[in-house]
Amino acid sequence: MRLSCLGGFKHSPEIISIKQQRLGALREAFKIVQVDGYYFHLFLGLFWAISLLFLIFWGIKERKYIASLIYIVFLIIFWGIFWDPIVTTFLTILIAGVIYGFISSRFNCT
């Protein structure tokens, strides 16, 4: 299910249902990853975030500070409106994987 509005993923019935269940961060993250359209929104969001970061650094390099400030504001708005459950889920699973990898390599658990 692809939503026409990019911000619609955050307000889709599946995401709202998962958030209302109060499963805990890790369980919630694994449920959100299984929702149709998650990876599409993740990669699209990564593309936009990297593009905005590139424009910010380019603006600073070219001494276009007002443009860089505008791009920073766009990045903050983008992060807050569009990407909340996507980034939270991605980071939660990433952190859990790093912790598991550290513990299993440290204590030789296989």
C-alpha positions in Angstrom: 0.0 0.0 0.0 1.7 3.2 -1.2 0.3 6.4 0.2 0.1 9.3 -2.1 0.9 11.8 0.7 4.4 11.2 2.0 3.4 12.3 5.5 0.5 9.9 5.3 2.6 6.9 6.4 2.9 8.4 9.9 -0.9 8.8 10.1 -1.8 5.5 8.4 -4.3 3.3 10.3 -1.7 0.5 10.8 0.9 2.9 12.4 -1.8 4.4 14.6 -2.9 1.0 15.7 0.6 -0.1 16.5 1.3 3.0 18.5 -1.9 2.6 20.5 -1.0 -0.9 21.6 1.9 0.4 23.6 4.1 -2.7 22.9 7.4 -1.2 23.9 10.0 0.3 21.7 11.5 -2.8 20.2 8.3 -4.7 19.6 6.8 -1.6 18.1 9.8 -1.2 15.8 9.5 -4.7 14.5 5.8 -4.3 13.9 6.3 -1.0 12.0 9.0 -2.5 9.8 6.4 -5.1 8.6 3.9 -2.4 7.5 3.6 -2.1 3.7 5.4 0.9 2.4 7.9 1.2 5.2 11.1 0.6 3.1 9.8 2.9 0.3 9.4 5.7 2.8 12.7 4.9 4.5 14.7 5.1 1.3 12.9 8.1 0.1 13.5 9.8 3.4 17.1 8.9 3.4 17.4 10.4 -0.1 15.8 13.6 1.0 17.8 13.9 4.2 21.1 13.3 2.4 20.2 15.8 -0.3 19.4 18.4 2.3 22.6 17.7 4.2 24.5 18.0 1.0 22.8 21.4 0.3 23.6 22.6 3.9 27.3 21.7 3.6 27.5 23.1 0.1 25.9 26.4 1.3 28.4 26.6 4.1 31.3 25.9 1.8 30.1 28.6 -0.7 29.5 31.0 2.2 25.8 31.1 1.5 24.8 31.1 5.2 21.2 32.2 4.7 20.6 29.4 2.2 22.2 26.9 4.6 19.9 28.2 7.4 16.9 27.7 5.2 18.0 24.1 4.4 18.5 23.4 8.1 14.9 24.6 8.8 13.7 22.3 5.9 15.6 19.4 7.4 14.0 20.0 10.9 10.5 20.3 9.4 11.1 17.2 7.3 12.3 15.2 10.3 9.4 16.3 12.5 6.5 15.9 10.1 7.4 13.1 7.8 9.9 10.8 9.4 9.0 10.2 13.0 8.0 6.6 13.1 10.4 5.6 10.3 13.5 7.0 11.9 12.6 5.8 15.4 12.0 2.3 14.1 15.2 2.2 12.1 17.3 3.5 14.9 15.7 1.2 17.5 16.4 -1.9 15.4 19.9 -0.6 14.6 20.8 0.0 18.3 19.3 -3.4 19.3 21.4 -5.1 16.7 24.6 -3.3 17.8 24.0 -4.2 21.4 23.3 -7.8 20.5 26.4 -7.9 18.3 28.5 -6.4 21.1 27.2 -8.8 23.7 27.5 -11.9 21.6 31.0 -11.1 20.5 32.1 -10.0 24.0 30.8 -13.1 25.8 31.2 -15.6 22.9 27.5 -16.3 22.7 26.6 -18.0 19.4 
